[in-house]
């Protein structure tokens, strides 16, 4: 099975009049079939600038189903919320103790990524790809 990876452009909304463009790495791993990953450049971290020098990307992991549902209707609870927006856009809100990030994506980019992930593991067949022993070993460290 192969990993699905795609780099897309997004806008980090800074205020009602300011935003900045950034690249976001999307990935889907068939060995973790319920999740998607979004990776952001470290320079967009809310951490202290001295702590992020040479840092790797910031990665958020959340349910593939949440991303899919959020393309159609406001979805999410807790740290990740996804909702459709005007003009074929999708908003992703990420909440952390350091603050909240609001990102705007082209919905077509997210749909294409999800479509590619479903070619690897069809929706509803995720349970066939779960490795309970590996997941338990990772959990117990």
Number of C-alpha atoms within 10 A of each C-alpha: 8 11 12 18 15 15 14 15 14 22 18 21 16 12 8 6 6 9 15 11 12 15 14 21 17 21 20 26 18 20 17 13 23 22 19 23 18 17 17 19 15 17 15 15 17 14 12 8 11 7 9 16 10 9 11 12 17 15 15 15 14 17 14 18 15 21 23 17 15 20 22 14 13 16 18 19 8 8 13 20 19 25 21 21 19 7 8 11 17 25 24 24 17 16 14 11 7 9 10 13 17 17 20 21 20 18 19 13 18 19 14 12 20 21 15 17 23 19 10 16 22 12 16 9 12 16 12 9 13 15 12 10 9 11 13 10 9 9 8 7 6
